[in-house]
Amino acid sequence: MRAAIPIVAGELNLHPGAPVIFLERLRIVDDEPVGLSLHHFSAERFPGFPEMYRVRGTITQTLIDSGIPDYTRQKTRISARMSQAREAEFLRLPRHIPLLVQRYLNIDGLGRPLEYGESLSGGEVMVEFTDPAH
C-alpha cells in the first residue's frame, strides 16, 4: 500500500495521496527478466486485494473474485526513457539501454477506472501493432 502520486490519482479518479494498492512484478522468460510491471488499484475499492492476490496469484483472478468479471484497456501511452539504477538492476540491462515504457489504464464494464499501470522493458524489444480490420 502507498499514497497515490498525482498521475496515479488522476487516472484512477482519486485524490492525490489516497491509499492505493501497489504491485510490482518482474516478468521472467527462459530464466531472464524481460519486463517490470507496476500496478495500482484503489485501496478503498479493493480493500481485500492484497490478501486475495497472495492466494490466487493472478491479477485477473483476484479481480474476478472481487466482482469484476471482465475489464478493458481504455488507453495505452508508449514512450521511451533511460532506466533508473534499480530498474536496470532488476532487468539486468546496462544503463545505456533505453526502456520501452507503456502506461495504461484498464476500466471495468461500467467504464470506471480499475487499474493504472506501467510496464517497462528493454528498448530492444519489438512492438507490433495489428490492424483490427484485417
N, C-alpha and C positions, 0 to 999 in steps of 0.2 A: 504494500500500500504506500502511496505517496501523494503529495499535493499536485494537482493539475497545473502544469505550466500554461501560459496563455494560449498557445496553439492547440494544445490538447483540450483545454476547457472550451475554446471556441468551437472546435469540431464536434465535441460531444454535448454542446449546449449546456455547459456547466459554468459556474463562477470560477474564476482563477483561484487556485488554492483548494478547491473542493477535493475531497478524497477520491482517488482513482486506484483501481487495481492495476498493477503493472506486472507484466510477464516479460521476461527476456529469454529468448530461446535461440540456441545455436543449432543450425541445421548441419548434419554430417552426412556425407555421401562417400562411400568407399573409404571410411576412416579419415576423411578430410573435411574440414569445415568449409562450407560453401555459402553460408548466409547467417546473418544475425537478425532476428526479428524482435521488435519492441511492440508490445500490445498494451493498449489502455482501455479500460472499461469503467463505467460509473460504479463506484462502490455503493452508492445509495440504491441504484437499480439492481445490482447483483451482490447483495451482502454475503451470500454463501459461496461465491465463485471460487475463492482460493481453496477452500476445503473440497469442493466438488471437483475442481480441476486436478487436485492431487490424487483423487480416487479414479477419475475417469481417464485422465492422461491426454485428452484432446480438448481443444477449444470448442470444436463443433459439438461434441457430445455433451460438454458442460453447458453450452447454450441450449441445446435441445432439452436437457433435463432442467433447465431454468425457465422453460416455457417459450423458447424461441425456436420454432421448428425449422425455420429457414431464414437466410439473410442474403443480401445482395451487396455487391461492391458498387457504391454510388460514384466514387471518383478515385482516380489514382494520379498522382503527380510524380513524374520521373525527373531526376536530376543527378548530377554527379558532384562529388566533393572529395577532398583529401581526407584520409582516415585520421581519427584521433588515436593516440597510442594504445589505449585499451581495446579499441575495435580492431586495429591491426594485429594486436597480440591474439585476440580470440580467433580471428580469421586466418592467422598465420600468413599475413601479407606484409611485404615491405612497405614502408610508409610512403614511398613514391608512387604506389599503385592507387589510382583513384577508386572510390567506392561508387557503385550504382546505388542510388537511394530512391526507393519507392515509398511515397507517403500516401496512405489510403484511408478511406472512410467506408465502413460497412454499415448498412442500415437494416432495420427489421422490416417485416412485411407491411407495417403501417408507415414506413418512411422515417422512423425515428432513428437518430444516431445510436449505433450499437457499439462500435469499436473504432478507435483511431489507432493506426499502426504505422510503423516504419520498418522497411525491410532493406537490409544492407548486404551487398555482395561485392566481390571484386569487380573492378571495372572492365575486366577482360571477359566478362560474361556476355553472351549474345542474347538479345531480346528480340523475339519475333512476334509481330502483331498480325493476326489473321483478319481477313475481310469477312465479316459475318454474312455478307450477301453471297458468298461463294462456298 
